[in-house]
Structure formats: C-alpha cells, structure tokens
Amino acid sequence: MDKKTLIEIIVMLLITFILIWIKPFSTRYTYDRSEGNAYTEYLEKIGIEH
C-alpha cells in the first residue's frame, strides 16, 4: 500500500465520521426512512446509540 492510498483512506474515514456526527437526528431518521435499515445498522455496528 503506497502513501497516497493510505492518505485517501484516512480522508474518507474523516469525512464519513464528520458527516455522521454533525447530522441532526431529524435528518438521520429521514435518511433511515428513505434508505431502509442499512444506515441504522451501520451506526449500531460502529457503536452509536439511538
């Protein structure tokens, strides 16, 4: 794995966590209804409580 790939992975992870943490609860539940349960299961998997 070269350095560029590693940096890209870190950046994607940071963006993902920022989007999750700043997302208001109302937006999250709207997203849940439109996307099914996959998003909720993902949040539970990484340890975020409802």
C-alpha positions in Angstrom: 0.0 0.0 0.0 1.5 3.3 -1.1 1.3 6.5 0.8 -1.3 8.1 -1.5 -3.7 5.3 -1.0 -3.3 5.5 2.8 -4.0 9.2 2.8 -7.1 8.8 0.7 -8.5 6.1 3.1 -7.8 8.4 6.1 -9.5 11.3 4.4 -12.6 9.3 3.5 -12.9 8.0 7.1 -12.6 11.5 8.5 -15.3 12.8 6.1 -17.6 9.9 7.0 -17.3 10.5 10.7 -17.8 14.3 10.4 -20.9 13.7 8.3 -22.3 11.2 10.9 -21.6 13.4 13.9 -22.9 16.7 12.5 -26.0 15.2 11.1 -29.1 16.2 13.1 -31.3 13.4 14.5 -34.3 14.5 12.3 -32.1 14.3 9.2 -30.8 10.9 10.3 -34.3 9.5 10.7 -35.4 10.9 7.3 -32.4 9.3 5.8 -33.4 6.0 7.5 -36.8 6.0 6.0 -35.5 6.7 2.5 -32.6 4.2 2.7 -34.1 1.4 4.7 -32.4 0.0 7.8 -28.9 -0.3 6.4 -27.8 3.1 7.7 -29.2 2.4 11.2 -27.4 -1.0 11.2 -24.2 0.7 10.2 -24.5 3.2 13.0 -25.1 0.4 15.5 -22.1 -1.5 14.2 -19.8 1.4 14.9 -21.2 1.9 18.3 -23.5 5.0 18.1 -26.6 4.7 20.3 -30.0 5.7 19.1 
